[in-house]
Amino acid sequence: MSVPLFNLAPNLTVSRLCLGTMTFGEQNSLPQTLRLLDQAFDAGINFFDSAEMYPVPQRAETQGKSEEYFGQWVRKRKISRDRVVIATKVAGPSGQMSWIRDGPKCLDAKNITEAVDGSLKRLQMDHIDLYQIHWPDRSRHFKVLHSCVSSYVPMFGETEYDPVRQFSSVPIEEQLDALGRAVDAGKIRYIGLSNETPYGVMKFLHFAENNVCYPKIISVQVNSYSLLCRTFDSGMAECCHHERIYLLGYSPLAMGILSGKYFASDGAPSDARLNLFKGRYSEGESRYSLARNTLKLATMVNKILSTLVLQKNMVFILYHLQSPLF
């Protein structure tokens, strides 16, 4: 069955399923990556999402491998550039990834410009179809001694907004100006956001509406979206509906929890992500925590789905696709 297509933006037709690449270069070797991309492409998927910090868990030794592997696949398979849509992301402020532009300390024009050029080089391409801010400049996580100082903007599984921790940040206008210059230079076609709040989305839209030099965002990836994580529905959904912003919902299987493997009698395969990198996936562990009620729900759903003809993983993906914002 071929994956249906839709228009994400003018002259940007994408498959309704997008393949994420964040394991390419860590859990998946280059040969494995090539096979996965072949299978996805043959099934009709033309939309792929990456990031300059991938793969995860992030390490200096592997940073950028996901983009590199995707670029190698396109070249090795001699795939015409117009047959694939590549989305990637610029890393926001982080005191934990010093190997990416020394931090980065902020998401200013210089960092955005360098990030765009770096991704293009790793992808071996002359343009990026959708370029996204991975997390807000307002979300800074700086490592102080052995502890991490959290941001005041909730992200990566957090839910609480804390204005006490508010600080000055790079103006959104500066970020939009840098992105607009990249669009004008032909380096990127469209822009999007990731791990943003409704407030942040509306500020980006407001500034773009009042300055023709600033590009308008067309999509947002928001803190995961699955049967176990519905934070998008409580506020961002209305914002995206009225502003015609598409949701790119990631982690439809809740980091694999909904597949049922983590509550198997043997405790799940040792190479399953949350076992293989125990303690490294703070987002998944804080959001789902494999608590009794989470496992109970996942067990119950899997038991129900085992009676259906459809593969259970496909049911969770179809749950995503029924939303009018996808």
Backbone bond lengths (Angstrom), bond angles and torsions (degrees), N, CA, C in turn:
res aa  C-N    CA-C-N  psi(-1)  N-CA   C-N-CA  omega(-1)  CA-C   N-CA-C  phi
1 M - - - 1.462 - - 1.519 109.62 -
2 S 1.313 117.33 126.90 1.448 121.73 -178.68 1.526 110.75 -78.50
3 V 1.320 116.07 142.34 1.463 121.27 179.91 1.527 109.14 -74.11
4 P 1.337 118.70 129.71 1.467 120.94 -179.67 1.524 111.91 -66.00
5 L 1.322 115.66 153.88 1.461 122.59 -179.60 1.522 110.52 -110.90
6 F 1.330 116.43 158.39 1.459 120.28 171.58 1.522 108.58 -153.83
7 N 1.325 116.60 164.57 1.458 121.71 -177.85 1.526 110.37 -90.42
8 L 1.322 115.92 108.21 1.458 121.15 177.37 1.526 110.72 -74.28
9 A 1.318 115.74 -29.15 1.469 123.15 178.62 1.524 106.78 -163.33
10 P 1.341 117.83 169.33 1.466 119.47 177.19 1.532 111.22 -54.19
11 N 1.320 116.14 128.63 1.464 122.36 180.00 1.531 113.04 60.53
12 L 1.335 116.10 28.08 1.461 120.14 176.91 1.530 108.34 -136.19
13 T 1.333 115.01 85.12 1.459 121.83 -178.93 1.520 109.24 -94.67
14 V 1.331 116.02 123.79 1.461 120.62 -176.06 1.523 110.75 -126.90
15 S 1.319 115.34 157.13 1.462 120.40 172.74 1.526 108.44 -71.82
16 R 1.329 116.41 149.07 1.462 119.88 -178.85 1.520 112.18 -72.14
17 L 1.298 116.93 -11.08 1.454 122.00 170.71 1.519 108.27 -110.13
18 C 1.324 115.67 133.27 1.463 121.79 178.83 1.524 107.88 -117.57
19 L 1.311 117.30 134.55 1.460 120.96 179.88 1.523 110.06 -92.81
20 G 1.329 116.18 119.64 1.460 120.82 175.45 1.518 110.75 -79.39
21 T 1.326 116.09 151.96 1.468 120.13 -172.66 1.525 113.60 -120.12
22 M 1.320 118.45 14.63 1.466 119.10 -168.50 1.532 114.38 -70.36
23 T 1.322 118.25 -10.28 1.475 119.66 175.84 1.523 112.11 -95.43
24 F 1.328 117.04 -9.23 1.463 120.69 -177.44 1.534 110.06 -70.15
25 G 1.322 115.74 117.30 1.456 119.92 -179.32 1.514 112.87 106.72
26 E 1.336 116.76 -8.11 1.468 121.64 176.12 1.520 109.17 -125.25
27 Q 1.317 117.26 -77.43 1.467 120.00 176.50 1.524 112.13 -72.63
28 N 1.324 116.36 -29.46 1.468 120.77 -177.62 1.524 110.57 -112.33
29 S 1.320 116.10 124.78 1.460 121.72 175.55 1.522 109.18 -72.58
30 L 1.325 116.47 174.09 1.459 119.91 178.20 1.528 111.77 -61.24
31 P 1.346 120.23 -47.64 1.471 119.14 178.31 1.529 112.32 -59.42
32 Q 1.334 117.22 -40.91 1.465 120.07 178.04 1.524 110.82 -64.26
33 T 1.323 115.62 -41.36 1.464 120.64 179.59 1.520 111.17 -61.08
34 L 1.314 116.29 -44.56 1.464 120.21 -179.96 1.527 111.10 -60.82
35 R 1.337 116.38 -40.59 1.470 119.76 179.31 1.533 111.29 -67.27
36 L 1.327 116.96 -41.51 1.467 120.62 179.00 1.527 111.06 -62.62
37 L 1.328 115.91 -43.73 1.464 120.00 179.26 1.525 111.03 -66.13
38 D 1.327 117.02 -38.61 1.469 120.57 176.46 1.527 110.88 -59.27
39 Q 1.332 115.73 -47.48 1.466 120.23 -177.91 1.520 111.26 -63.28
40 A 1.321 116.77 -42.67 1.463 120.41 179.84 1.524 110.89 -64.92
41 F 1.314 116.19 -45.51 1.466 121.07 -178.05 1.526 111.02 -65.01
42 D 1.321 116.21 -41.31 1.470 120.44 179.15 1.525 111.75 -65.72
43 A 1.336 116.73 -26.25 1.467 121.14 179.09 1.526 112.21 -83.15
44 G 1.327 116.74 -4.51 1.460 120.03 177.96 1.508 115.22 105.33
45 I 1.334 117.86 4.31 1.467 120.50 177.31 1.526 109.13 -81.70
46 N 1.330 115.60 124.46 1.468 119.88 178.35 1.525 112.06 -119.03
47 F 1.334 116.93 3.39 1.457 123.75 -171.83 1.529 108.52 -113.49
48 F 1.343 116.31 124.51 1.461 121.06 -175.55 1.527 109.68 -134.14
49 D 1.323 115.72 139.36 1.467 120.93 -175.72 1.523 110.61 -120.57
50 S 1.330 115.77 131.96 1.455 120.87 179.94 1.530 109.42 -137.44
51 A 1.333 116.27 -166.43 1.465 122.24 178.00 1.515 108.49 -165.85
52 E 1.329 116.11 152.53 1.462 118.56 -178.18 1.528 111.85 -65.65
53 M 1.341 118.64 -25.71 1.466 121.12 -178.17 1.525 113.32 -84.54
54 Y 1.350 117.89 -13.77 1.466 121.16 -177.00 1.518 111.16 -69.33
55 P 1.363 117.12 149.85 1.459 127.41 11.21 1.522 112.79 -85.94
56 V 1.337 114.04 172.38 1.453 121.32 175.24 1.521 109.07 -120.37
57 P 1.340 116.25 151.79 1.453 127.86 -3.08 1.532 110.69 -58.03
58 Q 1.320 114.74 141.79 1.453 120.25 -173.16 1.528 112.12 -75.11
59 R 1.332 114.49 137.06 1.460 122.19 177.86 1.515 108.48 -143.97
60 A 1.322 116.23 150.43 1.457 120.24 179.59 1.523 111.02 -60.47
61 E 1.340 116.19 -36.24 1.466 120.95 -175.29 1.525 112.91 -68.64
62 T 1.325 117.20 -25.18 1.468 119.73 -174.72 1.527 113.47 -113.22
63 Q 1.313 118.08 -5.79 1.467 120.98 -175.20 1.532 111.60 -54.41
64 G 1.330 115.22 128.94 1.457 120.78 178.48 1.520 114.59 90.80
65 K 1.340 117.43 -7.52 1.467 120.16 -177.09 1.532 112.31 -62.42
66 S 1.324 117.33 -35.80 1.466 119.55 -178.21 1.521 110.86 -61.19
67 E 1.323 117.01 -45.26 1.465 120.44 177.10 1.524 110.44 -65.25
68 E 1.326 116.76 -42.48 1.465 120.16 -179.71 1.530 111.31 -60.69
69 Y 1.314 116.77 -44.90 1.465 120.48 -178.84 1.524 111.26 -64.02
70 F 1.334 116.47 -39.78 1.461 118.51 178.72 1.527 110.24 -64.35
71 G 1.321 116.84 -44.28 1.457 120.29 178.39 1.517 112.48 -61.03
72 Q 1.338 116.31 -38.81 1.466 120.01 177.79 1.525 111.19 -65.43
73 W 1.333 115.88 -39.00 1.473 119.23 178.58 1.522 110.94 -60.74
74 V 1.321 117.50 -46.43 1.466 121.27 -179.79 1.522 110.30 -58.97
75 R 1.327 116.24 -42.07 1.460 119.73 -178.46 1.532 112.13 -73.39
76 K 1.322 116.62 -44.69 1.468 119.74 -178.61 1.527 111.74 -62.66
77 R 1.324 116.03 -36.77 1.464 120.24 -178.20 1.531 112.35 -89.56
78 K 1.346 115.35 -1.58 1.471 121.29 179.43 1.537 111.31 53.10
79 I 1.322 115.09 47.22 1.462 121.34 -179.49 1.522 109.68 -86.60
80 S 1.309 116.23 129.30 1.459 121.04 178.69 1.525 109.46 -60.86
81 R 1.322 116.93 136.97 1.468 121.47 -175.63 1.518 112.51 -57.36
82 D 1.320 118.08 -34.05 1.463 119.86 -177.10 1.529 113.15 -76.78
83 R 1.329 116.99 -0.81 1.469 119.98 179.01 1.528 112.55 -93.79
84 V 1.320 117.03 -7.93 1.465 120.29 178.29 1.526 109.92 -127.63
85 V 1.326 115.28 147.52 1.464 122.40 175.73 1.522 106.96 -116.00
86 I 1.323 116.23 118.48 1.459 120.10 -177.95 1.527 110.13 -110.65
87 A 1.313 114.94 127.90 1.463 122.16 173.50 1.523 107.38 -112.60
88 T 1.308 116.96 139.02 1.459 119.92 175.01 1.522 108.55 -145.19
89 K 1.343 116.34 179.04 1.464 119.43 -169.55 1.524 111.69 -139.91
90 V 1.329 114.35 149.96 1.455 121.98 172.13 1.524 107.89 -94.64
91 A 1.325 116.51 134.28 1.461 120.91 179.48 1.523 110.32 -71.95
92 G 1.319 115.73 136.56 1.455 120.87 175.81 1.520 110.53 -80.50
93 P 1.327 116.70 -173.76 1.466 120.92 -179.46 1.522 111.89 -57.66
94 S 1.318 115.93 137.08 1.463 120.73 178.50 1.514 109.39 -159.84
95 G 1.305 115.68 129.46 1.454 119.48 175.61 1.508 112.03 -89.06
96 Q 1.334 116.74 0.45 1.460 120.80 -174.96 1.524 113.38 -101.16
97 M 1.326 117.81 -14.17 1.467 120.45 -178.61 1.523 109.25 -117.24
98 S 1.316 115.23 69.46 1.464 120.58 -175.75 1.516 112.36 -65.23
99 W 1.330 116.91 -17.55 1.468 120.50 -179.33 1.528 112.37 -77.45
100 I 1.331 118.01 -10.18 1.465 120.90 175.68 1.520 108.42 -102.92
101 R 1.311 116.68 99.53 1.468 122.21 178.09 1.530 112.68 49.05
102 D 1.336 115.61 43.00 1.473 122.38 176.81 1.519 113.62 59.43
103 G 1.290 117.38 30.38 1.468 116.81 176.42 1.508 113.94 160.42
104 P 1.332 119.03 -73.02 1.466 124.91 -19.34 1.525 110.33 -72.66
105 K 1.328 116.66 156.91 1.460 120.46 -177.90 1.517 112.28 -78.35
106 C 1.330 116.91 -26.68 1.464 119.96 -179.53 1.528 109.25 -157.90
107 L 1.312 115.48 170.66 1.465 120.80 -178.96 1.525 108.48 -109.69
108 D 1.324 115.26 65.69 1.454 120.52 -179.55 1.525 110.56 -92.89
109 A 1.333 115.98 -178.40 1.465 120.78 -176.39 1.523 111.81 -59.74
110 K 1.328 116.91 -40.01 1.465 120.96 -178.86 1.529 110.75 -62.21
111 N 1.321 116.77 -46.42 1.464 120.22 -179.57 1.521 111.74 -65.34
112 I 1.322 116.97 -41.28 1.467 120.25 179.89 1.524 110.57 -63.44
113 T 1.325 116.65 -45.44 1.464 121.03 -179.06 1.527 111.15 -61.91
114 E 1.339 116.47 -45.52 1.461 120.36 179.09 1.529 111.30 -64.32
115 A 1.328 116.30 -37.56 1.467 120.12 -179.48 1.523 111.26 -66.24
116 V 1.322 117.00 -43.29 1.469 120.98 178.61 1.524 110.11 -59.02
117 D 1.322 116.14 -48.60 1.464 120.20 -178.62 1.527 111.53 -63.80
118 G 1.339 116.41 -37.85 1.456 120.07 179.00 1.518 112.22 -64.84
119 S 1.327 116.53 -42.28 1.467 120.31 179.27 1.523 111.18 -65.76
120 L 1.321 117.03 -42.32 1.463 120.49 178.53 1.525 111.11 -59.91
121 K 1.315 116.13 -39.84 1.466 120.34 179.81 1.522 110.82 -66.10
122 R 1.330 116.98 -44.87 1.469 119.82 -179.23 1.527 111.71 -67.91
123 L 1.321 116.60 -37.54 1.466 120.94 179.08 1.529 112.48 -75.20
124 Q 1.336 116.59 -17.99 1.464 122.94 -175.11 1.532 110.29 58.31
125 M 1.330 114.55 45.34 1.463 121.18 -179.37 1.524 109.82 -130.24
126 D 1.332 115.27 163.06 1.457 118.66 179.82 1.524 113.17 -98.19
127 H 1.343 116.91 -7.13 1.463 118.97 175.76 1.527 110.72 -157.27
128 I 1.323 114.82 157.23 1.466 123.56 176.89 1.519 107.04 -113.23
129 D 1.321 117.26 133.03 1.466 120.29 -175.82 1.527 112.82 -73.26
130 L 1.313 116.81 -43.30 1.468 121.15 -179.20 1.521 108.43 -136.12
131 Y 1.323 116.00 117.14 1.467 120.72 -178.30 1.521 108.72 -111.75
132 Q 1.341 115.93 126.09 1.455 120.71 -171.70 1.528 112.22 -121.81
133 I 1.316 116.05 146.16 1.464 121.57 170.77 1.522 106.75 -81.75
134 H 1.324 116.93 116.99 1.470 121.29 -170.60 1.529 112.51 -63.84
135 W 1.306 117.31 -40.89 1.469 122.01 172.68 1.522 107.78 -154.15
136 P 1.318 117.83 158.07 1.467 120.91 -171.70 1.519 113.40 -65.27
137 D 1.325 115.04 151.65 1.457 120.40 172.05 1.527 109.75 -62.81
138 R 1.314 116.33 -22.96 1.469 121.11 178.90 1.521 111.65 -73.96
139 S 1.331 116.76 -7.03 1.469 121.24 -178.15 1.517 110.02 -109.65
140 R 1.291 116.54 82.74 1.455 119.78 -178.26 1.517 110.85 -102.64
141 H 1.327 115.94 131.41 1.461 121.70 178.62 1.531 107.55 -118.97
142 F 1.299 117.11 97.04 1.452 119.92 -179.82 1.518 110.91 -101.57
143 K 1.307 115.81 136.21 1.455 120.51 -179.20 1.524 108.63 -86.54
144 V 1.323 115.81 120.29 1.453 121.47 177.56 1.524 107.30 -114.45
145 L 1.353 116.76 114.50 1.455 121.51 -172.22 1.528 108.80 54.19
146 H 1.339 118.19 -116.22 1.463 119.87 -177.15 1.519 112.40 -108.83
147 S 1.310 117.31 10.38 1.467 119.63 -179.85 1.510 109.90 -121.73
148 C 1.316 115.07 157.54 1.460 121.33 -177.22 1.518 109.83 -108.52
149 V 1.326 116.86 127.51 1.455 121.50 178.29 1.522 108.38 -86.33
150 S 1.322 116.86 116.57 1.460 121.22 -175.19 1.517 111.95 -77.03
151 S 1.320 114.73 161.61 1.451 122.25 178.98 1.514 110.75 -84.57
152 Y 1.326 115.63 171.23 1.461 118.60 176.90 1.519 111.49 -94.06
153 V 1.336 117.71 -9.14 1.463 121.43 176.92 1.526 108.31 -95.87
154 P 1.334 118.64 122.38 1.467 120.10 -178.99 1.520 111.76 -66.79
155 M 1.325 116.84 133.47 1.452 121.31 179.80 1.516 109.53 -161.02
156 F 1.341 116.55 165.81 1.461 123.17 178.10 1.527 111.78 48.89
157 G 1.321 116.22 52.03 1.451 120.44 175.37 1.511 114.55 96.40
158 E 1.341 117.72 -14.09 1.456 119.95 177.68 1.529 109.29 -76.42
159 T 1.319 116.39 155.96 1.466 120.01 -179.48 1.517 113.00 -129.76
160 E 1.323 117.85 -11.75 1.467 120.36 -173.31 1.521 112.10 -99.72
161 Y 1.318 115.77 127.99 1.464 121.90 174.32 1.522 108.34 -88.56
162 D 1.324 117.64 128.31 1.462 121.87 -176.84 1.521 110.26 -125.32
163 P 1.351 118.58 96.13 1.465 121.16 -178.23 1.522 113.24 -67.54
164 V 1.331 117.43 -17.41 1.462 120.57 179.68 1.526 110.68 -62.40
165 R 1.341 115.88 -30.28 1.463 119.98 -178.20 1.526 112.31 -91.75
166 Q 1.325 116.70 11.09 1.465 119.93 -177.45 1.528 110.71 -66.56
167 F 1.312 115.86 147.48 1.452 122.11 -179.03 1.520 108.35 -149.19
168 S 1.301 116.59 171.65 1.461 119.91 178.27 1.520 109.11 -71.88
169 S 1.323 115.89 149.17 1.461 120.53 -179.41 1.519 109.09 -141.29
170 V 1.330 115.33 169.13 1.461 120.05 178.55 1.524 108.85 -64.24
171 P 1.327 118.41 130.35 1.467 120.42 -179.75 1.528 111.61 -57.16
172 I 1.308 116.05 140.05 1.463 120.91 177.66 1.523 110.40 -59.46
173 E 1.337 116.59 -33.41 1.462 119.92 178.84 1.535 111.17 -59.15
174 E 1.329 117.00 -39.59 1.463 120.02 179.35 1.527 110.76 -65.41
175 Q 1.324 116.41 -39.81 1.457 120.45 178.61 1.532 110.75 -65.39
176 L 1.325 116.48 -44.65 1.467 120.22 179.05 1.526 111.55 -65.46
177 D 1.318 116.43 -35.83 1.461 119.66 178.65 1.530 110.48 -63.96
178 A 1.333 116.80 -43.80 1.467 120.61 178.82 1.523 111.04 -64.80
179 L 1.324 116.59 -41.54 1.465 120.36 178.13 1.525 110.88 -66.63
180 G 1.332 116.35 -38.68 1.461 120.65 177.99 1.518 112.02 -63.19
181 R 1.315 116.35 -38.87 1.464 120.29 177.87 1.531 110.84 -64.95
182 A 1.328 115.99 -37.21 1.469 119.72 177.65 1.524 110.90 -67.47
183 V 1.333 116.39 -36.34 1.470 120.46 175.70 1.526 109.68 -64.37
184 D 1.324 116.43 -47.59 1.468 120.82 -179.78 1.528 112.02 -61.00
185 A 1.327 116.08 -32.31 1.467 120.56 -179.85 1.523 112.22 -80.74
186 G 1.335 116.87 -3.99 1.460 120.61 179.88 1.518 114.12 80.70
187 K 1.330 117.11 10.74 1.463 120.13 -178.30 1.523 112.36 -80.84
188 I 1.321 117.25 -32.68 1.463 121.27 175.70 1.525 108.62 -134.10
189 R 1.335 115.92 154.78 1.465 120.18 -177.91 1.527 111.98 -101.06
190 Y 1.329 116.37 -46.83 1.463 121.06 -178.25 1.522 109.35 -137.49
191 I 1.332 115.55 162.23 1.463 119.30 179.93 1.529 110.99 -124.10
192 G 1.319 114.96 155.86 1.457 121.21 177.83 1.518 110.04 -148.36
193 L 1.318 115.69 175.31 1.460 122.03 179.73 1.521 109.80 -120.97
194 S 1.309 115.57 164.87 1.460 121.02 177.77 1.523 108.71 -146.88
195 N 1.323 116.40 142.60 1.464 121.86 178.95 1.525 112.15 54.45
196 E 1.316 116.24 38.11 1.466 122.14 179.74 1.529 110.61 -97.95
197 T 1.317 114.31 170.66 1.461 122.54 175.37 1.526 108.64 -106.44
198 P 1.340 118.58 163.78 1.468 119.97 175.02 1.525 111.95 -56.09
199 Y 1.325 116.82 -38.11 1.466 120.54 178.13 1.525 110.40 -60.40
200 G 1.334 116.53 -47.37 1.455 120.12 -179.48 1.510 112.32 -62.73
201 V 1.327 116.93 -43.23 1.465 121.23 178.73 1.525 110.30 -59.39
202 M 1.317 116.90 -46.33 1.465 120.51 -178.05 1.521 111.74 -66.59
203 K 1.323 118.60 -33.78 1.468 120.53 177.71 1.529 110.39 -67.41
204 F 1.326 117.53 -42.14 1.465 120.06 177.24 1.528 110.34 -61.81
205 L 1.316 116.77 -41.81 1.465 120.76 179.23 1.522 111.33 -66.67
206 H 1.307 116.45 -40.83 1.470 121.03 -178.63 1.526 110.88 -60.97
207 F 1.325 116.74 -48.62 1.463 119.47 -177.91 1.528 111.49 -66.88
208 A 1.325 117.71 -36.77 1.466 120.65 178.52 1.522 111.03 -67.68
209 E 1.322 116.43 -34.88 1.461 120.54 -179.84 1.523 111.81 -67.64
210 N 1.322 115.97 -28.17 1.458 120.37 -175.82 1.521 113.97 -101.14
211 N 1.325 116.98 6.09 1.459 120.01 177.88 1.525 108.21 -148.65
212 V 1.306 116.71 112.02 1.472 121.11 -175.40 1.522 112.39 -66.27
213 C 1.331 117.53 -14.53 1.463 120.34 179.19 1.524 112.22 -80.42
214 Y 1.325 116.07 -13.88 1.457 120.01 -178.64 1.529 110.42 -94.87
215 P 1.330 118.16 131.49 1.473 120.26 177.61 1.528 110.98 -74.35
216 K 1.327 115.91 150.10 1.458 120.82 177.47 1.525 109.72 -91.57
217 I 1.323 116.59 138.57 1.458 119.72 176.30 1.528 109.40 -67.82
218 I 1.331 116.29 146.05 1.467 119.85 179.49 1.523 112.39 -115.63
219 S 1.350 116.83 -11.99 1.463 118.96 -175.42 1.518 110.52 -153.24
220 V 1.331 114.49 163.88 1.460 120.19 176.25 1.528 109.08 -147.82
221 Q 1.324 114.98 136.46 1.464 121.29 170.95 1.526 106.31 -104.58
222 V 1.336 116.65 123.85 1.462 119.01 -170.44 1.523 112.27 -124.37
223 N 1.340 115.92 103.34 1.466 121.40 166.10 1.518 115.57 39.30
224 S 1.290 118.03 41.25 1.466 122.74 178.43 1.527 111.29 69.56
225 Y 1.330 115.83 155.63 1.467 120.60 176.60 1.519 108.49 -151.56
226 S 1.305 116.06 115.57 1.460 121.31 -179.10 1.515 108.89 -158.26
227 L 1.314 116.07 -178.26 1.455 121.49 177.35 1.523 111.19 -61.38
228 L 1.337 116.85 -24.47 1.461 121.19 -179.04 1.520 113.20 -98.31
229 C 1.317 117.59 -8.83 1.468 120.78 -179.17 1.518 108.97 -137.25
230 R 1.335 116.38 106.54 1.463 121.40 -173.57 1.531 111.98 -120.72
231 T 1.327 117.94 24.94 1.462 119.91 -176.44 1.524 112.06 -60.65
232 F 1.322 117.57 -28.85 1.466 121.03 178.85 1.524 111.32 -57.77
233 D 1.320 117.23 -37.91 1.463 121.67 -173.98 1.523 113.51 -67.65
234 S 1.326 118.19 -22.35 1.458 120.40 -171.49 1.519 114.63 -83.46
235 G 1.307 119.58 -12.40 1.455 120.01 -179.41 1.517 113.94 -161.62
236 M 1.332 114.83 -44.42 1.456 119.17 -177.55 1.522 112.36 -68.14
237 A 1.333 117.38 -29.21 1.467 120.56 -177.88 1.523 111.14 -60.05
238 E 1.317 117.26 -46.34 1.464 120.60 -179.93 1.523 110.78 -63.87
239 C 1.316 116.04 -41.73 1.464 121.72 178.58 1.527 110.44 -58.93
240 C 1.327 116.99 -49.31 1.464 121.17 -178.10 1.525 111.97 -67.47
241 H 1.325 116.68 -36.43 1.463 120.33 -179.58 1.526 111.13 -62.14
242 H 1.315 116.99 -50.02 1.464 120.21 -176.12 1.527 112.86 -73.50
243 E 1.330 116.94 -27.80 1.464 120.06 -177.81 1.521 112.77 -97.59
244 R 1.344 116.62 2.70 1.464 122.15 178.49 1.532 111.79 58.06
245 I 1.323 114.71 49.23 1.460 121.85 176.69 1.523 108.15 -107.46
246 Y 1.326 117.26 128.41 1.460 120.42 -179.14 1.532 111.45 -81.46
247 L 1.318 115.17 142.13 1.457 121.53 173.69 1.522 109.33 -90.59
248 L 1.319 116.36 126.23 1.463 121.73 169.53 1.526 105.55 -103.74
249 G 1.323 115.92 91.92 1.462 120.24 -173.53 1.517 111.68 -80.16
250 Y 1.324 116.37 119.35 1.462 117.50 -179.71 1.532 111.50 -102.00
251 S 1.313 115.59 163.45 1.462 124.86 179.74 1.523 113.14 58.49
252 P 1.338 118.23 55.38 1.475 120.82 -179.57 1.523 113.58 -64.76
253 L 1.337 117.27 -20.04 1.464 120.52 177.78 1.524 111.74 -100.12
254 A 1.350 116.91 15.65 1.474 121.47 178.34 1.528 110.97 52.59
255 M 1.336 114.70 56.19 1.465 122.24 -179.54 1.526 112.25 56.71
256 G 1.334 116.30 30.44 1.458 121.10 176.72 1.516 114.68 91.13
257 I 1.327 117.43 -6.63 1.465 120.16 -177.80 1.522 110.98 -63.49
258 L 1.339 116.65 -40.31 1.459 119.69 -178.23 1.530 113.02 -70.42
259 S 1.322 116.98 -12.49 1.466 119.37 176.55 1.525 111.26 -70.62
260 G 1.330 116.17 -19.42 1.457 120.70 179.67 1.515 114.80 95.64
261 K 1.332 117.73 -7.65 1.468 118.69 -172.02 1.527 113.78 -71.22
262 Y 1.340 117.74 -26.32 1.463 119.02 -176.19 1.523 113.86 -80.60
263 F 1.311 118.05 -11.87 1.465 118.35 175.90 1.522 111.45 -115.28
264 A 1.317 115.07 24.30 1.463 119.88 172.73 1.529 108.85 -69.06
265 S 1.305 117.08 156.75 1.466 121.45 -176.55 1.528 112.50 -60.16
266 D 1.335 116.62 -27.92 1.462 119.78 -179.25 1.526 112.51 -91.19
267 G 1.346 117.06 5.30 1.456 120.04 176.24 1.507 115.08 81.97
268 A 1.299 118.46 16.17 1.470 124.05 177.49 1.523 111.14 80.19
269 P 1.333 116.95 155.12 1.468 120.60 179.85 1.527 111.63 -59.72
270 S 1.308 116.43 147.85 1.469 120.44 -179.18 1.518 111.99 -65.74
271 D 1.353 116.47 -24.08 1.460 119.15 -179.84 1.528 112.48 -93.35
272 A 1.338 118.06 7.59 1.463 120.60 173.44 1.524 107.77 -67.68
273 R 1.312 116.67 143.06 1.462 121.95 -168.03 1.531 114.58 -52.84
274 L 1.340 117.37 -49.13 1.462 119.75 -176.19 1.523 112.70 -72.92
275 N 1.339 117.28 -14.07 1.466 121.28 172.92 1.521 110.70 -91.44
276 L 1.313 115.45 -43.52 1.466 120.88 -178.05 1.523 111.72 -63.16
277 F 1.334 116.11 -38.00 1.465 120.71 -178.36 1.528 110.67 -119.40
278 K 1.295 116.59 48.08 1.460 121.37 -176.96 1.531 110.45 -57.84
279 G 1.328 115.62 128.35 1.454 120.83 -179.09 1.512 114.54 88.97
280 R 1.336 117.21 -9.36 1.463 120.41 -178.71 1.520 112.57 -97.17
281 Y 1.328 117.45 -22.03 1.460 121.20 -179.81 1.522 109.38 -97.85
282 S 1.320 115.81 71.39 1.463 120.24 -176.13 1.522 111.45 -60.65
283 E 1.351 116.50 -33.46 1.467 119.53 -179.51 1.521 110.90 -61.09
284 G 1.323 116.28 -54.11 1.455 119.60 -177.91 1.511 112.64 -66.98
285 E 1.328 116.13 -39.69 1.455 119.81 -177.34 1.520 111.92 -69.31
286 S 1.339 116.91 -33.30 1.466 118.99 179.24 1.522 111.15 -79.21
287 R 1.335 116.55 -33.08 1.463 118.90 -177.08 1.526 111.93 -78.30
288 Y 1.308 116.59 -45.60 1.461 119.94 -174.00 1.529 112.66 -102.34
289 S 1.325 116.48 -35.99 1.465 125.07 174.72 1.528 114.70 55.58
290 L 1.331 117.16 2.46 1.463 120.96 -178.62 1.526 111.15 50.90
291 A 1.330 115.72 33.30 1.459 121.48 -179.82 1.523 110.17 -69.67
292 R 1.336 115.22 164.75 1.458 120.78 -175.30 1.529 112.15 -56.34
293 N 1.361 116.99 -44.44 1.473 118.53 -177.67 1.523 111.71 -68.11
294 T 1.347 116.99 -33.07 1.463 120.53 176.88 1.526 110.61 -65.64
295 L 1.310 115.40 -47.37 1.462 119.75 -179.82 1.525 111.39 -65.67
296 K 1.319 115.92 -35.77 1.465 119.77 179.94 1.523 110.54 -63.67
297 L 1.347 115.84 -44.45 1.463 119.76 178.96 1.522 110.67 -64.36
298 A 1.331 116.19 -47.17 1.462 119.93 -179.04 1.528 111.22 -61.91
299 T 1.331 116.83 -39.89 1.464 120.73 178.31 1.524 111.14 -63.26
300 M 1.324 115.94 -44.84 1.459 120.97 -178.65 1.527 110.95 -63.23
301 V 1.325 116.62 -45.09 1.463 120.69 -179.69 1.520 110.62 -63.19
302 N 1.326 116.91 -44.00 1.463 120.28 179.76 1.519 111.77 -63.85
303 K 1.332 117.00 -35.82 1.460 120.72 178.92 1.525 110.38 -65.20
304 I 1.340 116.15 -41.45 1.464 120.66 178.34 1.525 110.50 -65.13
305 L 1.334 115.54 -44.90 1.462 119.72 -176.02 1.524 112.53 -69.88
306 S 1.321 116.96 -22.45 1.466 119.56 179.87 1.527 111.92 -65.12
307 T 1.328 116.81 -16.32 1.469 120.61 179.14 1.521 112.17 -89.23
308 L 1.335 116.79 -6.95 1.460 120.66 -177.53 1.520 110.90 -93.97
309 V 1.316 114.46 159.72 1.462 120.27 178.48 1.523 110.37 -75.39
310 L 1.342 116.61 -35.78 1.458 120.89 -178.86 1.522 111.10 -64.37
311 Q 1.299 117.21 145.73 1.449 120.93 172.30 1.520 108.55 -65.33
312 K 1.331 116.98 137.32 1.465 119.86 -173.11 1.528 112.70 -63.03
313 N 1.330 118.15 -35.24 1.460 119.30 178.89 1.520 111.09 -62.40
314 M 1.332 116.56 -36.07 1.453 120.41 179.12 1.524 111.23 -67.01
315 V 1.327 117.36 -32.63 1.462 120.56 178.67 1.522 110.36 -62.10
316 F 1.328 117.47 -42.25 1.456 120.66 -179.81 1.527 110.99 -66.55
317 I 1.318 116.82 -34.11 1.464 120.35 177.33 1.524 110.36 -71.16
318 L 1.329 116.84 -40.07 1.464 120.36 176.81 1.518 110.95 -63.51
319 Y 1.321 117.07 -32.58 1.463 121.24 175.20 1.525 109.73 -58.71
320 H 1.331 116.37 -40.93 1.464 121.26 175.95 1.525 110.94 -60.75
321 L 1.315 114.83 -50.75 1.458 120.45 -169.94 1.520 113.94 -68.92
322 Q 1.325 118.28 -15.70 1.463 119.45 179.17 1.523 111.94 -73.49
323 S 1.333 117.43 -14.51 1.462 120.09 179.07 1.523 110.05 -70.84
324 P 1.344 118.48 134.95 1.468 120.98 178.94 1.520 113.00 -68.61
325 L 1.334 117.59 -10.05 1.460 120.93 -177.83 1.517 112.46 -93.54
326 F 1.345 117.55 -1.27 1.465 120.30 176.95 1.519 109.55 -91.12
